[in-house]
Amino acid sequence: MIDSPNHLMKSLSTILASLILLAQSVKADEAADLKASIDRGKIVYMQTCIACHQPTGLGIPGAFPPLAGTEFTQGDARRMIAMTLKGVNPPLKVKEATYVVPMPPLPTQFPVLTDDTKLADVINFVRNSFGNKDEKGVTPSMIDAVRKEFADRTTPWTAPELAAFPEPKK
């Protein structure tokens, strides 16, 4: 027996409503996961990054750059991941100021950050604190991908390299 058009419309409406609820549920789970990651990241930041970048994320003028509202913290997440994995050699200009202290590869200086989940958590904290906002978030799989992409790199990044940061390899 063929369903009536009204019955078919009701069925389609029910399916559509179910899909919308499912999508909202997935989005809520992702938001909760990001919040949990940010909360975990704050703890690790306070154990590792705080001495240089300060509790406010404003850094120390001339030595350690701010994390608040910079192109490096709000821009390409891959670039920020690469910077933390390989470090940065000065000079580095941030917000019209020049910073002269190198940033060593964080996993070398802070072994806790060799864990991709912990590094993702710290980056999520930074990218969602100090006035920064990243609703997408960084995942451990993103950290792993960037780690593999630049596995052969043996030196910290320089300012010109960061300015011309490469697109992802296809």
N, C-alpha and C positions, 0 to 999 in steps of 0.2 A: 504494500500500500504506500502511495506517495504522500509525504507529509504536506500539509496545507502550507501556503506561504506564511501565514501567521505563526505556525508552529516552527517553521524553519527560521524565521526572524528571531523568535524567542530563543531558539537554540544557539544561533549565532551571537545574539546579545549576551547570553550566559557565558559562552566561550570567550568573547571579547572582554567581558568584565573579569573573568578569571585570569586572563593573561595580564590585564592591567594590575590586578592585585598582586600577582606573582612578580611583575616587574618592580612594583613599589616595595615589595618585601626584599627583593635582591638589593635594591638601592639602599634600603634601611640597613641591611646587613653590612654592605660596603661602608656606609657612613660609621657604623658602630666599630667595624674593624679599623678604620682610619683613626677614629678617636682613641681606641685602645692602643694603637701603634704610637700615636702622639704622646699619650700618657707614659708609655714605656720608654719612649725616646727621651722624654724630659729627664728621667732618672739617669739614663746613660750620659746625656749631655752634661748633667751636673757633676758627673764623675770624670768626664774626659775633656770637654770643649770649653768649660766655664773659665778656666784660668786665662785663656787667651781672648776668647770672645765675650767673656763677662756674662753675668746673670741676665743682663738687659739685652744682650746680642749686639751691643754697640761697639765692642772691641776696645782696643787701646790705640788712641791716635798715633799714627806714624809707625806703629809696630804691627798690630793685629787688626785686620779690617772688620768692619761691622757685618753682621748677618741680617740686619734689619733693612728691608726694602732695597736690596741690591739686585743688580742684574744676575749675579751669580746664584743667589738664593731663590729668586723668583723666575728666573729664565729656565732654559732647558734643563730638565732633571738629569738627563744623561751627563751633561757637563758637570753638574754639581757632584754626581756620583763619581765621575772620573777624577775630579779634583780631590775628593776625599781618599780615593784609592791610591792615587799616585803622588799626591802632594802638589805644592806650587812653589816655584822659585821666584823671588822678588826681582825687580820691583813689580808691584801690582797696584794699579790705580783703581780705586773704588770710590764712587761719589766725589770725584774731583780731588781726592787725597791719595797720596802715594804711601804704600806700606812696604816695609823693607825686611821684615822677618819672614824667613821661609816657613811654609807649612809642610812638615814631613808627611809621608804617606801615613794616614791615621792608623791603619791596621798594624803598621810597624811600631808606632809609638804607643798605641793602645790596643793590645791584642784582643780585647773584648770585641773590637770592631772588625775582626776577621769573620765574625758570624754575620751572614747576609741579613738575617732578620733584625739583629741589633743595629746594624748600620742603616737599614731601611727605616727603623724606628727613629733613630737620631735625625736622619734627613727629613722625615715627616714632621718631627717636632720643630726643626728649624724652619721648614717651608710653611709651617702653620703657626708660627710664633713671631713676636717682635714686629707685628703689623703685616707679616707675610700671609699669603693664603694660597693653598694648593688643594683644591677639592678632589683631585684625581689621586694624589698620593703616590708614593714610591713603594714597590713591592720587592721582596727578596729575589724574585725572579728577574726583576730589572737590574738589581745589583749584580747578580750572577752574569747576566748578559753583558753588562758593561765591563765587568771583570774579565770575561773571556775576550771581548772585543779588543781590549788594550793589554792583554796578557804579555805581549812581547815588549811593551814599553818599559824601559828601565830607568827613566828619568822623570822628575817632577815636571809639571806643566809650566810654561812661561806665559806671560800676558799676551804676546802676539798669537801663540797657539790657542789660547782660550778664546781670543777674539775671533779666530777663524776655525772654531771647533767643528770637526768633521760631522757630516750627516751620518746616520746609522748605515752600516754596511748591509746590503741586501742579501 
